[in-house]
């Protein structure tokens, strides 16, 4: 069943299309009869409606394009109807007055198509075989992009440049004087021709960036100069960027020269603020150039279809870090055996791989902990909750997954029951943070998510109490502005990839620490800007899940990595059992729920969970949580960050050992030389050439 918000939107869209068809019909009737008021009104409304829809509903107009009724056809039809209308208006001489108007109109369309051709050429010249961030790429002769209306917005350009024509023609219809139509057409023609000439300046040498060969040579030189050692490889859709973002701080803290390698151009802007150099290389042929770099190790937070392409480089060692660990089958994907090593948090994941029997050898499983969990604060022990203090419950269900297993997410079967039970307790403050991919596979999950948010909004309407003063909102706005200034580059609307590359060059020294401090300040301002009694729906990237952990007294979730991460705090948690298993079987099959309160699809168990949170003496699972934490995440000494860094150094050493072995083998084969021998001979040859050149000069 479609949500309430979708039906009105579709109705508005259909009404807009119907209005456009009515306008075309009215314009035709007004032109043929002629009925001048109807003709003028329909012509203006028709063009105005198209202009509005170009801004507000471009997707709707794309539907018309699929049936070959695109913006060019629509505008050409409008102009033809105007000319037909002028033919039927008394006082306008077709030969002496309308013929010049028609010729000028054809010239206008001619310049429009020429501008479109120039735009295609400009876009091709402004496309490099890679995209960078946090790298000084000024040597590629990067410059600002041309205005979008000239280079990319074909429809908007045609419609806007047609406005003077339509206005002039309408004045001619009223006055029967072709002078006004000629003025309007002249203005439109001047705009189109002038825009074409201006756009063409981007084809001149001064504004042309490096060609593909020059760009790839620059990339090779940069890699040779930067000498990356360990990197993160990531490929995925726009909603999966969080999988890479959670590893940014860990990657930045590693010894050596880190790098991020991406495959999708749009992903460059999806990666959050970091000082680590980013290189996006879409084509496989260009990606293979990394084989000749100093890169030794690549970390993989996710599997993707393009992962196999980078695994073809034998000189690089690959470690699968995953983006989270849980008891779900996705945490033991058979694809993991394609990597040199599988890095896991603790003994639980090691056991999980061996029980799964998917070909991952135990010697290749390395326990490194979860270094990014450091911001999560541990539980604060107290005898009982202070009187009048609300219990903050974080409900963070995962998404439905690809396999259709009903136990993946609680949103469909249990979500509304859980939320209803929590909202019925007047001493509960609910934080609802659904997985960003909820509803992307199963529409039922998306519909349930919408209903849950409606329930929370309605419950807030029934609550009242003191609210923070205006200074709290002002502080949040100030902190938001500060954070955006550090994490978001101010791009013009017309900025393209190359302009963003120029603006996102080498970051300022100390920016990473400044961003970390700004995020902490923003989170404090965020939570302080809302009343403590108000339920919150959190669907934005900020505040992050770790900030929600710190705000919550208890977590309700599903079998997911959220549970493992939350255990760092050792706070009480509950897991919804929507798998159809009995509670005993559920605990056996999913070890991460061993120290959890198990909730049924009917939300049985919520009351007992809240009672244990409010009265710590009734919390019988505290010791099990501490034990399970170490089993899932490993020991706290040495710290996870130290173990992770050592694992990276050890794998780099293995890459070096392989390189030495290969060079030894090649050096023993007649006709084969090691890379060092080749480099040495090349250096000697250049020095010899330089010496002979100097002697010749003397």
C-alpha positions as CSV (number, residue, x, y, z in Angstrom):
1,X,0.0,0.0,0.0
2,X,1.6,3.3,-1.0
3,X,2.3,5.9,1.7
4,X,0.1,8.9,2.1
5,X,2.7,11.3,0.8
6,X,3.3,9.5,-2.5
7,X,-0.3,9.7,-3.8
8,X,-0.6,13.5,-3.6
9,X,2.8,13.9,-5.3
10,X,1.8,11.6,-8.1
11,X,-1.5,13.4,-8.4
12,X,0.3,16.8,-8.7
13,X,2.6,15.3,-11.3
14,X,-0.3,14.0,-13.4
15,X,-2.1,17.3,-13.0
16,X,1.0,19.2,-14.3
17,X,1.3,16.9,-17.4
18,X,-2.5,17.4,-18.0
19,X,-2.1,21.1,-17.6
20,X,0.7,21.2,-20.2
21,X,-1.5,19.2,-22.7
22,X,-4.4,21.5,-22.1
23,X,-2.1,24.5,-22.7
24,X,-0.9,23.1,-26.0
25,X,-4.5,22.4,-27.0
26,X,-5.6,25.9,-26.0
27,X,-2.7,27.4,-27.9
28,X,-3.7,25.5,-31.0
29,X,-7.3,26.6,-30.7
30,X,-6.4,30.2,-30.0
31,X,-4.0,30.2,-33.0
32,X,-6.5,28.7,-35.5
33,X,-9.7,30.6,-34.7
34,X,-8.0,33.0,-33.8
35,X,-8.9,34.0,-30.2
36,X,-6.1,36.4,-29.3
37,X,-6.6,36.5,-25.5
38,X,-6.7,32.7,-25.4
39,X,-3.8,32.4,-27.8
40,X,-1.6,34.8,-25.7
41,X,-2.6,33.3,-22.3
42,X,-2.0,29.7,-23.5
43,X,1.4,30.5,-25.1
44,X,2.7,32.2,-21.9
45,X,1.3,29.6,-19.6
46,X,2.7,26.8,-21.7
47,X,6.2,28.2,-21.7
48,X,6.0,29.2,-18.0
49,X,4.8,25.7,-17.0
50,X,7.7,24.1,-18.8
51,X,10.2,26.4,-17.1
52,X,8.8,25.6,-13.7
53,X,8.8,21.9,-14.3
54,X,12.4,22.0,-15.6
55,X,13.4,23.3,-12.1
56,X,10.9,21.4,-9.9
57,X,10.1,18.1,-11.7
58,X,13.0,17.3,-14.1
59,X,12.3,13.6,-13.7
60,X,8.7,14.1,-14.8
61,X,9.8,15.8,-18.0
62,X,12.3,12.9,-18.6
63,X,9.2,10.7,-19.0
64,X,8.1,12.9,-21.9
65,X,11.6,12.6,-23.4
66,X,11.3,8.8,-23.5
67,X,8.3,9.2,-25.8
68,X,10.3,11.6,-28.0
69,X,8.4,14.6,-26.7
70,X,11.5,16.2,-25.2
71,X,12.1,19.9,-24.5
72,X,13.4,20.7,-28.0
73,X,10.3,19.2,-29.6
74,X,8.0,21.0,-27.1
75,X,9.6,24.4,-27.6
76,X,9.6,24.0,-31.4
77,X,6.0,23.1,-31.4
78,X,5.2,26.1,-29.2
79,X,7.0,28.4,-31.6
80,X,5.3,26.8,-34.6
81,X,1.9,27.4,-33.1
82,X,2.9,31.0,-32.5
83,X,3.8,31.5,-36.1
84,X,0.5,29.8,-37.1
85,X,-1.4,32.2,-34.8
86,X,0.3,35.2,-36.4
87,X,-0.8,34.0,-39.8
88,X,-4.4,34.1,-38.7
89,X,-4.3,37.5,-37.1
90,X,-5.5,40.4,-39.3
91,X,-3.0,43.2,-39.9
92,X,0.2,41.0,-40.1
93,X,1.6,40.6,-43.6
94,X,2.8,37.0,-44.0
95,X,5.4,37.8,-46.7
96,X,6.7,41.2,-45.6
97,X,6.6,40.7,-41.8
98,X,6.3,37.1,-40.9
99,X,8.9,35.7,-43.3
100,X,11.8,37.6,-41.6
101,X,10.5,36.4,-38.2
102,X,10.5,32.8,-39.4
103,X,14.0,33.1,-40.8
104,X,15.3,34.7,-37.6
105,X,13.6,31.9,-35.6
106,X,15.4,29.3,-37.7
107,X,18.7,31.0,-37.1
108,X,18.0,30.9,-33.4
109,X,17.4,27.2,-33.5
110,X,20.6,26.8,-35.6
111,X,22.7,28.5,-33.0
112,X,21.0,26.4,-30.3
113,X,22.1,23.2,-32.0
114,X,25.6,24.6,-32.6
115,X,25.8,25.4,-28.9
116,X,24.8,21.9,-28.1
117,X,27.6,20.5,-30.3
118,X,30.2,22.8,-28.7
119,X,28.9,21.7,-25.2
120,X,29.6,18.1,-26.1
121,X,33.1,18.9,-27.2
122,X,33.8,20.9,-24.1
123,X,32.5,18.1,-21.8
124,X,34.8,15.7,-23.6
125,X,37.8,17.9,-23.1
126,X,37.0,18.3,-19.4
127,X,37.1,14.6,-18.6
128,X,40.2,13.1,-17.1
129,X,40.8,9.3,-16.8
130,X,40.8,9.8,-13.0
131,X,39.6,12.1,-10.3
132,X,41.6,13.2,-7.2
133,X,41.0,14.8,-3.9
134,X,43.5,16.1,-1.3
135,X,46.1,16.2,-4.0
136,X,47.7,19.2,-5.7
137,X,46.7,18.6,-9.3
138,X,47.4,22.1,-10.6
139,X,50.0,20.7,-13.1
140,X,47.0,19.3,-15.1
141,X,46.0,22.9,-16.0
142,X,42.7,22.7,-14.2
143,X,40.4,25.7,-14.6
144,X,36.8,26.7,-13.6
145,X,34.0,25.0,-15.5
146,X,31.8,26.9,-18.0
147,X,28.3,27.9,-16.8
148,X,26.0,24.9,-16.5
149,X,23.2,26.5,-18.5
150,X,25.6,26.5,-21.5
151,X,27.4,23.3,-21.1
152,X,25.0,20.9,-19.5
153,X,21.4,22.2,-19.1
154,X,20.2,22.0,-22.7
155,X,16.5,22.2,-21.8
156,X,16.8,25.2,-19.5
157,X,19.0,27.0,-21.9
158,X,16.5,26.7,-24.8
159,X,13.6,27.6,-22.6
160,X,15.2,30.6,-21.0
161,X,16.6,31.9,-24.3
162,X,13.2,31.5,-25.8
163,X,11.5,33.8,-23.3
164,X,12.4,37.1,-25.3
165,X,11.0,35.4,-28.5
166,X,7.7,34.5,-26.8
167,X,7.3,37.9,-25.2
168,X,8.1,39.7,-28.5
169,X,5.7,37.5,-30.5
170,X,2.9,38.1,-27.9
171,X,3.4,41.9,-28.2
172,X,3.2,41.5,-32.0
173,X,-0.1,39.6,-31.6
174,X,-1.5,42.5,-29.6
175,X,-0.2,45.3,-31.7
176,X,0.0,43.6,-35.1
177,X,3.4,45.2,-35.4
178,X,6.2,42.7,-36.3
179,X,8.8,45.1,-34.8
180,X,8.2,43.6,-31.3
181,X,8.6,40.0,-32.5
182,X,11.8,41.0,-34.3
183,X,13.2,42.6,-31.1
184,X,12.4,39.5,-29.1
185,X,13.9,37.2,-31.7
186,X,17.0,39.4,-32.0
187,X,17.6,39.2,-28.2
188,X,17.1,35.4,-28.2
189,X,19.5,35.0,-31.2
190,X,22.1,37.2,-29.5
191,X,21.9,35.2,-26.3
192,X,22.2,31.9,-28.1
193,X,25.0,33.0,-30.4
194,X,26.9,34.9,-27.7
195,X,26.6,31.9,-25.3
196,X,27.9,29.6,-28.0
197,X,31.0,31.8,-28.6
198,X,31.6,32.1,-24.9
199,X,31.4,28.4,-24.4
200,X,33.7,27.9,-27.3
201,X,36.5,29.7,-25.4
202,X,36.9,26.5,-23.3
203,X,38.2,24.8,-26.4
204,X,41.1,27.3,-26.7
205,X,44.5,26.2,-25.4
206,X,44.4,28.5,-22.5
207,X,41.4,26.7,-20.9
208,X,42.1,23.2,-22.1
209,X,43.3,20.7,-19.5
210,X,45.8,18.0,-20.0
211,X,44.9,15.2,-22.4
212,X,44.6,11.6,-21.3
213,X,48.2,10.7,-22.0
214,X,49.6,13.7,-20.2
215,X,47.2,13.0,-17.3
216,X,48.3,9.4,-16.8
217,X,51.9,10.4,-16.9
218,X,51.2,13.0,-14.2
219,X,49.5,10.2,-12.1
220,X,52.5,7.9,-12.5
221,X,54.8,10.8,-11.4
222,X,52.7,11.7,-8.4
223,X,52.6,8.0,-7.3
224,X,56.4,7.9,-7.6
225,X,56.8,11.0,-5.6
226,X,54.2,10.3,-2.9
227,X,55.2,6.6,-2.6
228,X,52.0,5.2,-1.1
229,X,52.4,2.1,1.1
230,X,48.9,1.1,2.4
231,X,45.5,2.1,1.1
232,X,41.8,1.4,1.2
233,X,40.0,0.2,-1.9
234,X,36.3,0.9,-2.2
235,X,33.6,0.5,-4.8
236,X,29.9,0.7,-4.3
237,X,26.6,2.6,-4.7
238,X,25.9,6.1,-3.3
239,X,24.2,4.7,-0.2
240,X,27.2,2.4,0.7
241,X,29.7,5.2,1.3
242,X,29.3,4.8,5.1
243,X,31.2,1.4,4.7
244,X,34.3,3.3,3.7
245,X,33.8,6.4,5.9
246,X,34.0,4.3,9.1
247,X,37.6,3.4,8.3
248,X,38.9,6.9,7.5
249,X,40.4,7.8,10.9
250,X,42.0,4.3,11.2
251,X,43.6,4.6,7.8
252,X,44.9,8.1,8.5
253,X,46.6,6.9,11.7
254,X,48.6,4.0,10.1
255,X,52.3,4.2,9.7
256,X,53.4,5.0,6.1
257,X,51.8,6.9,3.3
258,X,48.1,6.0,3.1
259,X,45.9,6.4,0.0
260,X,42.2,5.8,-0.9
261,X,41.5,4.1,-4.2
262,X,37.9,4.5,-5.6
263,X,36.2,3.3,-8.7
264,X,33.1,5.5,-9.1
265,X,33.5,9.2,-9.8
266,X,30.5,10.2,-7.7
267,X,32.1,8.5,-4.7
268,X,34.9,11.1,-4.5
269,X,32.4,13.5,-2.9
270,X,30.7,10.9,-0.8
271,X,33.9,10.2,1.2
272,X,33.8,12.3,4.4
273,X,36.4,14.8,5.5
274,X,39.9,13.3,5.5
275,X,43.4,14.4,4.8
276,X,44.3,11.1,3.1
277,X,44.9,11.5,-0.7
278,X,42.0,10.1,-2.8
279,X,42.4,8.7,-6.3
280,X,39.4,7.5,-8.3
281,X,40.3,5.3,-11.3
282,X,37.2,4.1,-13.1
283,X,38.9,2.1,-16.0
284,X,40.6,-1.2,-15.3
285,X,43.4,-0.5,-17.8
286,X,44.4,2.6,-15.8
287,X,43.9,0.9,-12.5
288,X,46.6,-1.6,-13.4
289,X,49.2,1.3,-13.3
290,X,49.1,0.8,-9.5
291,X,51.2,-2.4,-10.0
292,X,54.2,-0.2,-10.8
293,X,53.7,2.0,-7.7
294,X,55.1,1.5,-4.2
295,X,51.7,0.5,-2.9
296,X,52.0,-2.7,-0.9
297,X,48.7,-3.3,0.9
298,X,45.1,-2.5,0.2
299,X,42.3,-2.8,2.8
300,X,38.8,-3.8,1.6
301,X,35.8,-2.7,3.8
302,X,33.4,-4.3,1.4
303,X,33.1,-6.8,-1.5
304,X,31.9,-5.5,-4.8
305,X,31.8,-6.7,-8.4
306,X,34.9,-4.6,-9.2
307,X,37.0,-6.0,-6.3
308,X,38.2,-8.8,-8.5
309,X,39.8,-6.3,-10.9
310,X,42.2,-4.9,-8.3
311,X,43.0,-8.4,-7.0
312,X,44.7,-9.1,-10.3
313,X,47.6,-7.0,-9.2
314,X,50.0,-9.5,-7.6
315,X,52.4,-7.0,-6.2
316,X,49.8,-5.7,-3.7
317,X,48.6,-7.7,-0.7
318,X,44.9,-7.5,0.1
319,X,43.2,-7.7,3.4
320,X,39.4,-7.8,3.9
321,X,38.4,-5.7,6.9
322,X,34.7,-5.7,6.3
323,X,32.5,-2.7,7.4
324,X,31.1,-4.5,10.4
325,X,30.8,-7.9,12.0
326,X,27.7,-9.8,12.8
327,X,26.4,-13.4,12.9
328,X,24.7,-13.0,9.6
329,X,26.0,-15.0,6.6
330,X,27.2,-11.8,4.9
331,X,30.0,-11.7,7.5
332,X,31.3,-15.0,6.3
333,X,31.1,-14.5,2.5
334,X,33.0,-17.2,0.5
335,X,34.5,-14.3,-1.5
336,X,36.7,-13.6,1.6
337,X,39.1,-16.4,0.5
338,X,40.1,-14.3,-2.5
339,X,42.1,-12.0,-0.1
340,X,45.5,-12.6,1.3
341,X,44.3,-12.0,4.8
342,X,40.9,-11.5,6.6
343,X,41.1,-9.0,9.4
344,X,38.6,-9.5,12.2
345,X,37.9,-7.9,15.5
346,X,38.2,-10.9,17.9
347,X,38.0,-14.6,18.5
348,X,34.3,-14.8,17.7
349,X,34.8,-13.9,14.0
350,X,37.7,-16.3,13.8
351,X,35.4,-19.1,15.0
352,X,32.7,-17.9,12.7
353,X,34.9,-18.4,9.6
354,X,36.0,-21.8,10.7
355,X,32.5,-23.0,11.4
356,X,31.3,-21.6,8.0
357,X,33.9,-23.8,6.3
358,X,34.1,-21.5,3.2
359,X,37.8,-22.0,2.4
360,X,39.3,-19.3,4.6
361,X,42.3,-20.8,6.4
362,X,42.7,-20.0,10.0
363,X,46.3,-18.8,9.5
364,X,44.9,-16.0,7.2
365,X,42.5,-14.7,9.9
366,X,44.1,-11.8,11.8
367,X,42.6,-10.4,15.0
368,X,42.9,-6.6,15.0
369,X,40.0,-5.4,17.1
370,X,37.9,-2.4,16.0
371,X,40.0,0.7,16.3
372,X,37.2,3.1,15.2
373,X,35.2,2.2,18.3
374,X,37.4,4.5,20.6
375,X,34.8,7.3,20.7
376,X,32.2,5.0,22.4
377,X,32.0,5.8,26.1
378,X,31.7,2.9,28.6
379,X,28.7,2.4,30.9
380,X,28.5,4.6,34.0
381,X,27.6,2.4,36.8
382,X,25.0,3.7,39.3
383,X,22.7,2.1,41.9
384,X,19.5,3.3,40.2
385,X,18.3,5.9,37.7
386,X,17.8,9.3,39.2
387,X,14.1,10.2,39.9
388,X,12.5,11.9,37.0
389,X,15.2,10.9,34.5
390,X,14.0,9.5,31.3
391,X,15.4,6.3,29.9
392,X,16.9,6.9,26.5
393,X,16.3,4.0,24.2
394,X,18.1,3.7,20.8
395,X,16.2,1.6,18.3
396,X,18.6,1.0,15.4
397,X,17.3,-1.8,13.2
398,X,19.3,-3.0,10.2
399,X,18.0,-3.3,6.7
400,X,16.3,-6.2,5.0
401,X,19.3,-7.5,3.1
402,X,19.5,-9.1,-0.3
403,X,18.4,-12.7,0.5
404,X,14.8,-11.9,1.8
405,X,15.5,-13.6,5.1
406,X,12.7,-12.4,7.6
407,X,15.2,-12.4,10.4
408,X,17.5,-9.8,8.8
409,X,15.5,-6.8,10.0
410,X,12.9,-6.3,12.7
411,X,11.3,-3.4,11.0
412,X,8.7,-5.4,9.0
413,X,7.5,-7.8,11.6
414,X,8.3,-6.2,15.0
415,X,9.3,-2.6,14.4
416,X,5.9,-1.0,15.0
417,X,5.2,-3.2,18.0
418,X,8.5,-2.3,19.6
419,X,8.0,1.4,19.0
420,X,4.4,1.3,20.2
421,X,5.5,-0.4,23.4
422,X,8.3,2.2,24.0
423,X,6.1,5.1,23.2
424,X,3.5,3.9,25.7
425,X,6.1,4.3,28.5
426,X,6.0,8.0,29.6
427,X,9.5,7.6,31.0
428,X,11.1,6.6,27.7
429,X,12.8,8.9,25.3
430,X,13.2,7.1,21.9
431,X,15.9,7.7,19.4
432,X,15.0,6.0,16.1
433,X,17.9,5.5,13.6
434,X,17.0,3.1,10.8
435,X,19.7,1.7,8.5
436,X,20.1,4.1,5.5
437,X,19.3,1.2,3.0
438,X,16.0,0.4,4.7
439,X,13.3,-0.3,2.0
440,X,15.8,-0.4,-0.8
441,X,15.0,-4.1,-1.5
442,X,11.7,-4.9,0.2
443,X,9.0,-2.2,-0.1
444,X,7.4,-3.5,3.1
445,X,10.4,-2.4,5.1
446,X,10.2,1.1,3.6
447,X,6.4,1.3,4.3
448,X,6.9,0.1,7.9
449,X,9.7,2.6,8.4
450,X,7.4,5.4,7.2
451,X,4.7,4.3,9.6
452,X,7.1,4.1,12.5
453,X,8.3,7.6,11.9
454,X,4.7,8.8,11.8
455,X,4.0,7.1,15.1
456,X,7.0,8.9,16.7
457,X,5.9,12.3,15.3
458,X,2.4,11.8,16.6
459,X,3.8,10.8,20.0
460,X,5.9,14.0,20.2
461,X,2.7,15.9,19.6
462,X,1.3,14.5,22.8
463,X,4.3,15.5,24.8
464,X,5.2,18.9,26.2
465,X,7.7,20.4,28.5
466,X,10.5,22.9,28.8
467,X,12.5,23.5,25.6
468,X,16.0,24.9,25.2
469,X,16.1,28.6,24.6
470,X,16.9,30.2,21.3
471,X,20.6,30.3,22.2
472,X,20.7,26.5,21.8
473,X,19.5,26.7,18.2
474,X,21.9,29.5,17.5
475,X,24.8,27.5,19.0
476,X,23.9,24.5,16.8
477,X,23.7,26.8,13.7
478,X,27.1,28.2,14.6
479,X,28.6,24.8,15.1
480,X,27.0,23.5,11.8
481,X,28.5,26.4,9.9
482,X,32.0,25.8,11.4
483,X,31.8,22.1,10.6
484,X,30.6,22.7,7.1
485,X,33.4,25.1,6.5
486,X,35.9,22.4,7.4
487,X,34.2,19.4,5.8
488,X,32.3,20.8,2.8
489,X,34.0,22.6,-0.1
490,X,32.0,25.6,-1.3
491,X,31.4,24.7,-4.9
492,X,29.6,26.9,-7.5
493,X,26.5,25.3,-9.0
494,X,28.4,25.2,-12.3
495,X,31.4,23.4,-10.8
496,X,32.4,20.1,-12.5
497,X,34.9,17.4,-11.5
498,X,37.9,19.3,-12.6
499,X,36.9,22.5,-10.8
500,X,36.3,20.5,-7.6
501,X,39.7,18.8,-8.1
502,X,41.3,22.2,-8.2
503,X,39.5,23.4,-5.1
504,X,40.1,20.2,-3.2
505,X,43.8,20.2,-3.5
506,X,46.3,19.6,-0.7
507,X,44.5,20.1,2.6
508,X,45.7,22.6,5.2
509,X,47.9,21.2,7.9
510,X,46.0,20.1,11.0
511,X,42.6,20.0,9.3
512,X,41.9,16.4,10.4
513,X,42.3,17.4,14.1
514,X,40.2,20.5,13.6
515,X,37.4,18.4,12.0
516,X,37.4,15.9,14.8
517,X,37.1,18.7,17.4
518,X,34.3,20.4,15.3
519,X,32.4,17.1,15.1
520,X,32.5,16.7,18.8
521,X,31.3,20.3,19.4
522,X,28.6,19.9,16.8
523,X,27.3,16.7,18.5
524,X,27.1,18.3,21.9
525,X,25.3,21.3,20.4
526,X,22.9,19.0,18.5
527,X,21.8,17.0,21.6
528,X,21.5,20.3,23.7
529,X,19.3,21.9,21.1
530,X,16.4,19.5,21.7
531,X,14.4,18.9,24.9
532,X,15.3,15.8,26.8
533,X,11.8,14.5,26.6
534,X,11.5,14.7,22.8
535,X,11.7,11.6,20.7
536,X,14.1,11.9,17.8
537,X,14.1,10.4,14.3
538,X,17.6,10.4,13.0
539,X,18.0,9.6,9.3
540,X,20.9,11.9,8.5
541,X,24.6,11.0,8.5
542,X,25.0,13.2,11.6
543,X,24.8,12.5,14.4
544,X,26.6,9.3,13.8
545,X,25.7,5.9,15.3
546,X,28.5,6.2,17.9
547,X,27.1,9.5,19.1
548,X,23.7,7.9,19.5
549,X,25.4,5.1,21.5
550,X,26.8,7.6,23.9
551,X,23.4,9.3,24.3
552,X,21.5,6.0,24.9
553,X,21.0,4.0,28.0
554,X,20.0,0.9,26.1
555,X,20.0,-0.4,22.5
556,X,17.4,-2.4,20.6
557,X,18.6,-3.7,17.3
558,X,18.9,-6.8,15.1
559,X,21.6,-9.3,14.4
560,X,24.0,-6.8,13.0
561,X,27.4,-5.2,13.5
562,X,25.6,-2.5,15.5
563,X,25.3,-4.9,18.3
564,X,29.0,-5.8,18.3
565,X,30.0,-2.2,18.3
566,X,27.6,-1.2,21.0
567,X,29.0,-3.9,23.3
568,X,32.1,-1.7,23.6
569,X,30.0,0.3,26.1
570,X,28.9,-2.8,28.0
571,X,25.4,-1.2,28.3
572,X,22.3,-3.4,28.2
573,X,21.0,-4.3,24.8
574,X,18.1,-6.2,23.2
575,X,17.8,-8.0,19.9
576,X,14.5,-8.7,18.1
577,X,14.0,-12.3,17.1
578,X,12.0,-12.3,13.9
579,X,13.8,-15.4,12.5
580,X,11.1,-17.9,13.5
581,X,13.5,-19.7,15.7
582,X,12.9,-20.4,19.4
583,X,14.8,-18.2,21.8
584,X,17.2,-21.1,22.7
585,X,18.0,-21.8,19.0
586,X,18.3,-18.1,18.3
587,X,21.0,-17.7,21.0
588,X,22.8,-20.8,19.8
589,X,22.8,-19.7,16.1
590,X,23.8,-16.1,16.8
591,X,26.4,-15.8,19.5
592,X,26.3,-12.0,19.5
593,X,22.9,-12.1,21.2
594,X,24.2,-14.3,24.0
595,X,24.2,-11.4,26.5
596,X,21.1,-9.7,25.1
597,X,17.4,-9.5,26.1
598,X,15.5,-11.3,23.3
599,X,12.4,-9.6,22.1
600,X,9.6,-11.4,20.2
601,X,7.9,-9.9,17.1
602,X,5.1,-8.9,19.5
603,X,7.7,-6.9,21.5
604,X,7.4,-9.1,24.6
605,X,10.4,-8.4,26.8
606,X,10.5,-4.6,26.4
607,X,9.1,-4.0,29.9
608,X,11.7,-6.3,31.5
609,X,14.5,-4.7,29.5
610,X,13.5,-1.2,30.7
611,X,13.2,-2.5,34.3
612,X,16.8,-3.9,34.2
613,X,18.1,-0.6,32.9
614,X,16.4,1.5,35.5
615,X,17.3,-0.9,38.3
616,X,20.9,-2.2,37.8
617,X,20.5,-4.8,40.6
618,X,18.1,-6.5,38.2
619,X,20.6,-6.5,35.3
620,X,21.7,-10.1,35.3
621,X,23.5,-10.0,32.0
622,X,26.3,-7.4,33.0
623,X,29.0,-10.0,33.5
624,X,28.1,-11.8,30.3
625,X,28.3,-8.6,28.3
626,X,31.8,-7.9,29.6
627,X,32.9,-11.5,28.6
628,X,31.1,-11.3,25.2
629,X,32.7,-7.9,24.5
630,X,36.2,-9.4,24.7
631,X,35.1,-12.5,22.7
632,X,33.7,-10.3,19.9
633,X,36.2,-7.4,19.9
634,X,39.4,-8.9,21.4
635,X,41.4,-7.8,24.4
636,X,41.8,-4.1,25.2
637,X,45.6,-4.5,25.7
638,X,47.4,-3.8,23.5
639,X,44.9,-1.3,22.1
640,X,43.1,-2.1,18.8
641,X,44.8,0.8,17.0
642,X,48.2,-0.7,17.8
643,X,47.2,-4.2,16.7
644,X,45.7,-2.9,13.5
645,X,48.8,-0.9,12.6
646,X,51.0,-3.9,13.3
647,X,48.9,-6.0,11.0
648,X,49.3,-3.5,8.3
649,X,53.1,-3.4,8.8
650,X,53.3,-7.2,8.8
651,X,51.4,-7.5,5.6
652,X,53.6,-4.8,4.0
653,X,56.6,-6.9,5.0
654,X,55.0,-9.9,3.2
655,X,54.6,-7.8,0.1
656,X,58.2,-6.8,0.3
657,X,59.3,-10.4,0.7
658,X,57.3,-11.4,-2.4
659,X,58.9,-8.6,-4.4
660,X,62.4,-9.7,-3.4
661,X,61.6,-13.3,-4.3
662,X,60.3,-12.3,-7.7
663,X,63.3,-10.1,-8.4
664,X,65.6,-13.0,-7.4
665,X,63.8,-15.3,-9.8
666,X,63.9,-12.8,-12.6
667,X,67.6,-12.1,-12.1
668,X,68.3,-15.8,-12.6
669,X,66.5,-16.0,-15.9
670,X,68.6,-15.1,-19.0
671,X,67.3,-12.0,-20.6
672,X,65.4,-11.0,-17.5
673,X,66.5,-8.2,-15.1
674,X,65.1,-6.9,-11.9
675,X,63.4,-3.5,-11.8
676,X,66.3,-2.1,-9.8
677,X,68.7,-3.3,-12.5
678,X,66.5,-1.6,-15.2
679,X,66.4,1.6,-13.2
680,X,70.1,1.6,-12.6
681,X,70.9,1.1,-16.3
682,X,68.4,3.8,-17.2
683,X,70.1,6.2,-14.8
684,X,73.5,5.4,-16.2
685,X,72.3,5.9,-19.7
686,X,70.8,9.3,-18.9
687,X,74.0,10.4,-17.2
688,X,76.1,9.2,-20.1
689,X,73.9,11.1,-22.5
690,X,74.2,14.2,-20.3
691,X,78.0,13.9,-20.3
692,X,78.2,13.5,-24.0
693,X,75.9,16.4,-24.6
694,X,78.1,18.6,-22.3
695,X,81.2,17.6,-24.2
696,X,79.6,18.4,-27.5
697,X,78.6,21.8,-26.2
698,X,82.2,22.5,-25.2
